[in-house]
Amino acid sequence: MRRAGFTLVEVLVVVLISGFAMMAVLANLDATRSAVDAIHNVMETESTGPRVLDTIRGDLGRLAIYDAAEYRVLKGENSSALGADADRLDLLVAGRTRLGFDVPGVGEGLHAPLAEVGYRLRPNPLRSDFLELYRREDPLVDDDPWRDGAYALLYDRVVSFNLRYAPKPDYNVVWEEDWDSEQREALPFAIDVYFEIEVQPRRSLESLGILGANRARLDFGDLLLIPSHQRWIFRNRLHPVLPEPDAAAAEAGAGGAAGGPPAESGGAAGGGPGGR
């Protein structure tokens, strides 16, 4: 009588085939995970540095050059932390603030048209070999625009952050490590921004092998020019002033009663352009 079932050889063959199948599946999963990690690191690399540069560039493009008290618009300070460059930058920025602020009795999430903006670094509390880069924003502009406000984290694995200032265009630029527009009564011609960051690896370090060891730590830099018209307006203290409605109407009425605008009568008397 023949018994139903599998022989030991048949069972071993099935187990062997199943083992090969599981090995193939696990290898594919590991390759997929490494590829996902590599994609994450590449995206981190391609987005973090340009994003920080675009933020600084946008703030410099909106400098509040009009009606600045005592030329107090931009201040750069050379500083260090953890033995690396950790420079500071503060400025007054015109335009809609990035962060919303709550004003009691008025509303929540409001945006101001003028703000104090700054860039600060501090040691990373979780990783002692990295710095954290923050952007400061304060809509309450006061006599001390270089402090207070709300801080937003830009990146938490910064190795160094260095700023240099060019006083004027020159073939051999003499770079300044500090800049205070209040003392110099002028804005710099350009600001050289250089910083070094480390890629945030995702889940494992194997994916860094795909990028290469030299891609784990990256440096970014750019020369940010301050437009010449902004520097000229700031240096010459030009303030756009709109005439009062009542004064403009009175001036127009006086000109009409005399038979023409005041400039014409002045020119007939030889004191204006018509008399030259």
C-alpha positions in Angstrom: 0.0 0.0 0.0 1.4 3.4 -1.1 1.3 6.3 1.5 0.3 9.8 0.5 2.7 12.7 1.2 6.0 14.2 0.2 9.3 12.6 0.5 12.2 14.3 2.3 13.9 15.1 -0.9 10.9 16.8 -2.3 10.5 18.9 0.8 14.2 19.9 0.7 13.9 20.9 -2.9 10.8 23.1 -2.1 12.6 24.8 0.8 15.7 25.4 -1.4 13.6 27.0 -4.2 11.7 29.1 -1.6 15.0 30.3 -0.1 16.3 31.4 -3.5 13.1 33.3 -4.2 13.3 35.1 -0.8 16.9 36.0 -1.4 15.9 37.6 -4.8 13.1 39.5 -3.2 15.2 40.8 -0.3 17.9 41.9 -2.7 15.4 43.8 -4.8 14.0 45.5 -1.7 17.5 46.5 -0.5 18.3 47.9 -3.9 15.0 49.8 -4.0 15.6 51.2 -0.5 19.1 52.3 -1.4 17.8 54.0 -4.5 15.2 55.8 -2.6 17.8 57.0 -0.1 20.0 58.2 -2.9 17.2 60.1 -4.5 16.4 61.7 -1.2 20.0 62.8 -0.7 20.3 64.1 -4.3 17.1 66.2 -3.8 18.5 67.4 -0.4 21.7 68.4 -2.1 20.0 70.2 -5.0 17.4 72.1 -3.0 18.9 73.1 0.3 21.8 75.3 -0.9 19.9 77.1 -3.6 17.0 77.6 -1.3 19.1 79.4 1.3 20.8 81.5 -1.3 17.4 82.5 -2.9 16.1 83.5 0.6 19.1 85.8 1.2 19.0 87.2 -2.3 15.3 88.0 -1.9 15.8 89.8 1.3 18.7 91.9 -0.1 16.5 92.8 -3.1 13.9 94.3 -0.8 16.1 96.5 1.4 14.1 99.3 3.0 16.3 102.1 1.7 13.7 104.9 2.1 13.2 106.7 5.4 15.8 104.7 7.3 16.7 106.3 10.6 20.4 107.1 10.9 21.2 104.9 7.9 20.3 101.8 10.0 19.5 99.3 7.3 22.2 96.6 7.0 24.7 95.3 9.5 27.0 92.3 9.0 29.1 91.0 11.8 32.0 88.5 11.7 31.5 85.7 14.1 32.4 82.1 14.8 31.1 79.0 16.6 32.5 75.6 17.1 35.7 76.8 15.5 34.0 77.6 12.2 32.7 80.8 10.6 29.2 81.7 11.8 28.7 85.2 10.6 25.6 87.3 11.3 23.5 89.4 9.0 20.7 91.9 9.9 18.8 94.2 7.6 15.5 96.0 7.2 13.3 94.5 4.5 10.3 96.1 2.8 7.5 94.0 1.5 5.1 91.4 2.9 6.6 89.4 5.7 7.1 85.6 5.3 5.7 84.8 8.7 2.3 85.6 10.0 1.9 87.4 13.3 -1.0 87.6 15.8 -2.0 91.0 17.0 -4.4 90.9 20.0 -7.7 92.6 19.2 -6.8 92.9 15.5 -6.4 89.4 14.0 -4.2 86.4 13.5 -1.8 85.5 10.8 -1.2 89.1 9.8 1.7 90.2 7.5 3.5 93.5 7.9 4.8 95.6 5.0 8.2 96.2 6.8 10.2 93.9 9.0 13.6 93.4 10.7 15.3 90.4 9.2 18.4 88.6 10.4 20.4 85.4 9.9 21.8 83.6 12.9 23.7 80.4 13.6 23.8 78.3 16.8 25.3 74.9 17.7 23.0 72.0 16.9 21.8 70.6 20.2 21.6 67.0 18.8 24.8 67.0 16.8 27.7 68.9 18.3 29.7 69.1 15.1 27.0 71.0 13.2 25.4 74.5 13.3 21.8 75.4 12.8 21.0 78.4 10.5 17.9 80.5 11.4 16.2 83.4 9.7 14.8 86.0 12.1 11.8 88.2 11.3 10.3 90.9 13.5 7.5 93.2 12.2 7.9 95.6 15.1 10.6 97.8 13.8 12.2 99.8 16.6 15.4 101.7 17.5 17.3 98.4 17.8 16.5 96.5 14.6 19.2 93.9 15.2 17.5 91.8 17.9 14.2 90.1 18.8 11.6 88.5 16.5 10.5 85.0 15.5 13.1 82.5 14.3 12.5 80.0 11.5 15.0 77.1 10.9 16.5 77.0 7.4 18.9 74.1 7.9 20.3 72.1 10.8 23.5 70.6 9.4 25.6 73.7 8.6 29.4 73.3 8.8 30.3 77.0 8.2 28.7 80.3 7.1 30.8 83.1 5.9 29.9 86.6 4.5 32.2 89.2 3.0 31.5 92.7 1.8 32.8 94.6 -1.2 32.8 98.4 -0.7 33.0 99.2 -4.4 33.5 97.5 -7.7 37.2 96.9 -8.4 39.4 94.5 -10.3 41.2 93.6 -7.0 38.5 93.8 -4.5 39.4 94.4 -0.9 36.9 92.4 1.1 35.6 93.5 4.4 34.6 91.1 7.1 32.1 93.4 8.8 29.7 96.1 7.5 27.6 98.6 9.3 25.6 101.0 7.1 25.0 103.3 10.0 28.7 104.0 10.5 29.7 103.9 6.8 26.5 105.7 5.6 26.5 103.5 2.6 25.6 100.0 1.3 28.2 97.5 0.1 28.6 97.0 -3.6 28.2 93.2 -3.2 28.1 90.5 -0.6 29.9 87.3 -1.1 28.0 84.4 0.5 29.7 81.1 1.2 28.5 78.2 3.3 29.2 74.5 3.7 26.5 71.9 4.7 26.4 68.2 5.0 23.7 66.1 3.3 21.1 64.7 5.7 21.3 60.9 5.0 18.0 59.0 5.0 17.6 55.8 7.0 21.1 54.5 6.1 24.5 55.5 4.9 24.7 53.0 2.0 23.2 55.4 -0.4 26.1 57.8 0.1 28.2 55.3 -1.8 26.1 56.0 -4.9 26.8 59.7 -4.6 30.4 59.3 -3.7 32.2 60.2 -0.5 32.9 63.7 -1.7 29.2 64.4 -2.1 28.3 64.1 1.6 29.6 67.5 2.4 28.9 70.3 -0.1 29.7 74.0 -0.3 27.6 76.7 -1.9 28.4 80.3 -2.7 27.3 83.3 -4.7 28.1 86.9 -5.2 25.0 89.0 -4.4 25.1 92.4 -6.0 23.1 95.3 -4.5 21.7 97.4 -7.4 23.5 100.7 -8.0 20.2 102.7 -7.8 19.5 101.3 -4.4 23.0 102.3 -3.2 22.7 105.8 -4.8 19.3 106.5 -3.2 20.5 105.3 0.2 23.7 107.3 0.0 22.0 110.5 -1.0 19.1 110.2 1.5 16.3 110.5 -1.1 12.8 110.2 0.4 9.7 109.9 -1.8 7.2 112.4 -0.4 3.7 112.8 -1.8 2.2 116.4 -1.4 -0.7 116.9 0.9 -4.0 117.0 -1.0 -5.0 120.4 0.5 -1.5 121.9 -0.2 -1.6 120.6 -3.8 -5.1 122.1 -4.4 -4.1 125.4 -2.9 -1.0 125.6 -5.1 -3.0 124.7 -8.2 -5.6 127.4 -7.3 -2.9 130.1 -6.8 -1.3 129.2 -10.2 -4.7 129.5 -12.0 -5.4 132.9 -10.5 -2.1 134.2 -11.7 -2.9 133.0 -15.2 -0.5 130.1 -15.2 1.6 127.7 -13.1 4.2 129.3 -10.7 7.1 127.8 -12.8 6.0 129.9 -15.8 5.8 133.1 -13.9 9.1 132.4 -12.3 10.6 131.8 -15.8 9.3 135.1 -17.0 11.0 136.9 -14.2 14.3 135.3 -15.2 14.6 133.1 -12.1 13.4 129.9 -13.8 14.3 127.8 -16.8 12.4 130.2 -19.1 14.6 133.1 -18.2 17.9 131.4 -19.0 
